[in-house]
Amino acid sequence: MSRAIRTLALLAFSTAALGAQAAPKQFTVTTRIGQITPERSASLDPAAVIGLDAEYAINKWLGFGTSIDVSRGNTTRKDFLERLRFGNATVSGGDSIYYQYVGQPVNTVNLGVFGLIRYPSKRISPFVMAGVGTYVMILDAQINGKETRKNDLSYTGGAGLWLKLSERAGLQFDVRAVNYNGYDRQFLNPARGRAELNQPFPEDFPTPPAPKNKALNTMFTLGFRYLPGGIGGGN
């Protein structure tokens, strides 16, 4: 009798485990941390980034979800040159000229929705994803004299893999290309709109790269993946 009970219990446990490994229609939450590196023409320095993904699995192959990435970086100072005048104001606005590189911190929030295709396995599952959303760039109010922000469309594509740690947890490593549409580099200039922005001696200062209306950012992140009631990376 006891042997039959143990056999039934073992079968029940095996069936439950199999169902957990193959069960679709479950939510997954992934917290991520890493670095985002803009292309040179964006005039932004590399910055740390934190992210959060929430995914719903349609089946063991497909899923969709929402993501948010937050970073705080700095502008590339050598791309923004300002000419300052001092001294006698009656002599062409001043008889002393001083050149200064200017910069400022930039807060960027990228919100989006994405679709995902994965290859399920017991331990390691690779995946590819693509999404669309909006990015918001927020500048320092004290430096700019007022609250200043800009937003436009963003597009994301990437790939990565999940590593199962337990029945409900796993690690995730991914690489994403995030494209900011409608990008305006001059928006980042703390001295924009001032008459002293002209550069009379370009041979004495490095010339910044040509501006673009799109900015491509490369993002590497490492995340902790949690699946309530499921397998960390197996589904």
N, C-alpha and C positions, 0 to 999 in steps of 0.2 A: 504493500500500500504506500509506504513512504517513498519507495523507488518510483512509483507511478506519479506521485505528487511532484517529486524532484524533476522527473522527465517533462511533465506538463509545464512546470515553472520555467525550465530551460527553454522549451519551445516558445513560451509566451515572451520571454526576454529576448530571444533571437528575432522573433517577429517584430517586436517593438523597435529593436535596434535597426532592423532592415527598413522599417517604415520611416524611422527618423532620418536615415541616410538618403532615402529617395524621395522624401516628402517635399513637394513643391508648395507654393502659396504660403511662404513664410517671410517674415521681415528680418532684415539684417542691418545692424548699425556698425559703422566703422569710423573710429577716430584716427586721424592721420596727422603726422608732423613731418616737415621736410624743408626743402628750399625751392624757391622759384627764381629763375634766371631769365630776365628779359633780353631780347636781342639788342645789339649795340645801338641801333637807331632810336630805341625808345628812351634813351638817356635816363635809365633807372638802374641802380645798383642791385645785385642779387640780394634777396631778403629771405628771412625765415617765414614759413607759412604753416598754418594749422588748418585742418579741414575736418569736415564731418559728412559722411555719406549715409543715407538711409535707403535701402533697396528692398524691393518686393520681388520675390522669385515667382515668375509665371509657371515655370517648370524647371527641371534640373539644368536646362540649357540656356534659358532666356530670363532676363530680369529687367526691371526699370526702377528708377528712383530719383532722388533729389540730392544735391550736393551744395556745400558752402565752403569757400576757401577765404581765409582772412590773412593778409600780410601787411607788415609795416616796414617799408624800406625808405631809401633816400634817393634823391635825384643825383645824377652824375654831375658834379659841380663844374668840371672843366668844360661842359657843353653850354654853360650859361654865364656869359661875361657881361658885366655892367661897368660903364664908365662914370665915375663920380668927379664932380668939380668942386673945388674949395678956393678960398681966398677972396679976392676982390670981385664982387658980383658984377661990377660994371664992365669988366673985361671979358666979353663973350661968355658971360655967365660964371666966370671964375678963372683965376690965373694959375691954378694948380689942378692937375688931372691925376686921378688914381683909378687903376683898373682892379676890379674885384670879381673873383668867381663867386657866384651865389648858388645856394642850394636850399633844400627843405625836405622834411620828412613827408611821406605820402602813405596814407592808409588806403588799402584796396580791398574791397569785398566782391567776390565773384559768386553769384547765385545761379544755379542751373538745374535742369532735368537731364537725365541720360538714359540710354538704353545699353544693355550689356549682353554679350554672348560669351559663354564659358564652356570649357571642356571639363566635365566633372570627373573626379577620381577620388580615391580613398584618402590620399595624403596631400598631394599638390595639385591645384587646379589653375591652369592659366586662363586668362580672359582678355577680351578686347572691349572697349567701350567708346561711345561717342555721345555728345550732348550739346545743348544750346542753352543760353541764359543771358544774363546781363551782369556787367561789372560796374562798380561804383568807385570812383577815385575821390578821396576826401583830403583836402589840403588843410594845413594848420591855419586856424582863424587869426592867430596873433601875427603871423608872418604876412598873411595876405590882407589883413585889415577887415576881414569879414568871413563868414562861412562860405566856403567855395567847394563845389563838388561837380563831378561830371559822370554821366553814365551812358552806356551804349550796349550794343549786342556783343556777346562773347560766344566763341565756339570752342569745344573741347574734344580732343580725341586722345586715346591712350591705350596702354596695355599693361598687364601685370600678372601676378600670381598670388594665390592664397596657399598658406601652409597651415594644415590642421594641427592644433595643439591638444584639443580635447573635444568632447562631444558638443560643446557650445562655443568654443573660442578658437581663434586662429590669428595668424599674422598675415598682413597684406603688404606687398611691395608693388608700387606702380610708377610708371612714367607717363606724364600727360603733356600734351601740347595745347596751350590755351592761347587763343587768338583774340585780341581786343580789337573790335571793329570801331571805325570812326575815331581813331586815336589822334590826339592833338598834342604834340610835344610842347608847343608854346604854352599850353595850359599849365605846365609844370614850372614855368619860369617865374620866380618871385618878382622879377622886375618887368613883367610883361606890360605893354602899354606906355612905358616911359620913353621919353625922347633920348635918353642917354644910352640906348641899347646899341647904337651904331658902333662899328668896329673899324676905325680908320686905318689900322695897321695890321691887316690879317696875317702878314708874314711873321709877326711877332707872337702869335697865339695859335694853338692847334685848331684846325677847323673841325667842327663836329660833323658826324655823318649826315647825309641828306635825310630830312624827315620823311616819314611815311604815315599814311592814314590807317595803317594796321600795325599792331605790335604783337609779335609772336613770343610767347613765354614758355620755357621748358621747366616742368615741375617734377621733382623727385620726392616721393613721400613713402614713409613707413608707417603702417597703421595696425591697430588692434581691432580685430573683427569679432563681433559677438552675434551669435544666432540664437535667439530664445527658442529652446526646444529643438534645436537642429545640430548640424555638424559644422564645426569651424573650417570651412573651406571645402567640405566634401560634396556639397550640393551645388 
